[in-house]
Amino acid sequence: MKKVPTTFLKVLLAIIAGVTFIASVSVGFVLSRSQNSELVPNFIVTVLAVVAFLYALYEAIKLLNYVDADKVFSEAAVKALKHIKYSALVVSGLYILLMPYLYFIAQGKDAPGIIAICCICAGSAFVVATFVAVLQRVIQNAVELKSENDLTV
């Protein structure tokens, strides 16, 4: 069977993680210098969402390592997918929890775009979680079928 190199995907995930980290540190530095106390919950949710996102990227790199080692149909791959799903659900949940707070800020400043951005972030994370859950179930079924076939003589 032909080996599929995943080096490009790993490098791409590392670049995404680096850009996300640098952007979050830059935004965090700017927000920490601000004297506006309205931004504190937004800052906390953003930091937690970035941590969950970076953890999901780490699990994705582990999943690519399993692909390189021909262990994509293993319990470890299913576990990595489960962690990615939970990370996406955490990101989605954090932004959903932030929405009521942002609603009151948007009402005071007459800026409805804030709610739209929050909905897009929460919705896209939920779509990722749904896709990963489907993929996790498919790979789990393949692992069960593989272990059943290994026991057959």
C-alpha positions in Angstrom: 0.0 0.0 0.0 1.3 3.5 -0.9 2.3 5.7 2.0 0.6 9.1 2.1 2.9 11.8 3.4 1.2 14.1 5.8 4.1 16.4 6.3 2.3 19.3 4.5 -0.7 19.0 6.7 1.4 18.9 9.8 3.3 22.0 8.7 0.0 23.7 7.9 -1.4 22.9 11.3 1.7 24.2 13.0 1.5 27.4 11.0 -2.2 27.8 12.0 -1.3 27.1 15.7 1.5 29.7 15.6 -0.6 32.4 13.9 -3.4 31.7 16.4 -1.1 31.9 19.4 0.6 35.1 18.2 -2.7 36.8 17.4 -4.2 35.8 20.7 -1.1 37.0 22.6 -1.2 40.3 20.7 -4.9 40.9 21.3 -4.5 39.9 24.9 -1.7 42.4 25.3 -3.8 45.2 23.8 -6.8 44.2 25.9 -4.8 44.0 29.1 -3.6 47.6 28.5 -7.1 48.8 28.1 -8.9 50.3 31.1 -12.3 49.1 29.7 -13.8 46.6 32.2 -16.5 45.6 29.7 -13.8 43.6 27.8 -12.8 41.3 30.7 -15.4 38.5 30.1 -14.7 38.6 26.4 -11.0 38.3 27.0 -11.4 35.3 29.4 -13.7 33.5 26.9 -11.3 34.2 24.1 -8.3 32.8 26.0 -10.2 29.7 27.0 -11.4 29.2 23.3 -7.8 29.6 22.0 -6.6 27.0 24.5 -9.3 24.6 23.4 -8.5 25.3 19.7 -4.8 24.8 20.2 -5.5 21.5 22.0 -7.7 20.4 19.1 -4.8 21.2 16.7 -2.4 19.1 18.9 -4.8 16.2 18.7 -5.1 16.6 14.9 -1.3 16.4 14.6 -1.4 13.2 16.7 -4.1 11.9 14.4 -1.9 12.6 11.4 0.9 10.7 13.1 -1.4 7.7 13.4 -2.1 8.0 9.7 1.7 7.9 9.0 2.1 4.9 11.2 -0.9 3.1 9.6 -2.8 3.1 12.8 -5.7 5.3 11.7 -8.2 2.4 12.5 -7.2 2.1 16.1 -8.6 3.1 19.5 -6.0 5.8 19.8 -7.3 7.5 16.7 -10.9 7.3 18.0 -9.7 8.8 21.3 -8.0 11.7 19.4 -11.2 12.3 17.4 -13.2 12.3 20.7 -10.8 15.0 22.1 -11.1 17.1 19.0 -14.9 16.8 19.2 -15.0 17.9 22.9 -12.6 20.8 22.1 -14.9 22.1 19.4 -17.9 21.7 21.7 -16.1 23.7 24.4 -15.3 26.5 21.9 -18.9 26.6 20.7 -20.3 26.5 24.3 -18.0 29.3 25.4 -19.2 31.6 22.6 -22.8 30.7 23.2 -22.3 31.6 26.9 -20.8 34.9 25.9 -23.7 35.9 23.6 -26.0 37.4 26.3 -23.2 39.5 27.6 -22.3 40.7 24.1 -26.0 41.4 23.4 -26.0 44.1 26.2 -22.8 45.6 25.0 -24.1 45.7 21.4 -27.3 47.4 22.5 -25.4 50.1 24.3 -23.1 50.8 21.4 -25.6 50.0 18.6 -23.3 47.4 17.1 -25.3 44.3 16.0 -22.3 42.9 14.1 -20.8 41.7 17.4 -23.6 39.2 17.8 -23.2 38.0 14.2 -19.5 37.3 14.7 -20.2 35.4 17.9 -22.9 33.3 16.1 -20.5 32.5 13.3 -17.8 31.4 15.7 -20.2 29.3 17.8 -21.8 27.8 14.7 -18.6 26.9 12.9 -17.2 25.2 16.0 -20.5 23.2 16.3 -20.3 22.2 12.6 -16.7 20.9 13.2 -17.8 19.0 16.3 -20.7 17.4 14.3 -18.4 16.4 11.5 -15.8 15.0 13.9 -18.5 13.0 15.7 -19.6 11.4 12.5 -16.0 10.6 11.6 -15.4 9.2 15.1 -18.4 6.9 14.7 -17.3 5.7 11.3 -13.8 4.9 12.5 -15.2 3.3 15.7 -17.3 1.0 13.5 -14.2 0.2 11.4 -12.1 -0.6 14.5 -14.8 -2.9 15.8 -15.1 -4.6 12.4 -11.3 -5.0 12.2 -11.0 -6.5 15.7 -13.9 -8.9 14.8 -12.1 -10.0 11.6 -8.8 -10.4 13.5 -10.5 -12.9 15.8 -11.9 -14.9 12.9 -9.7 -17.7 11.7 
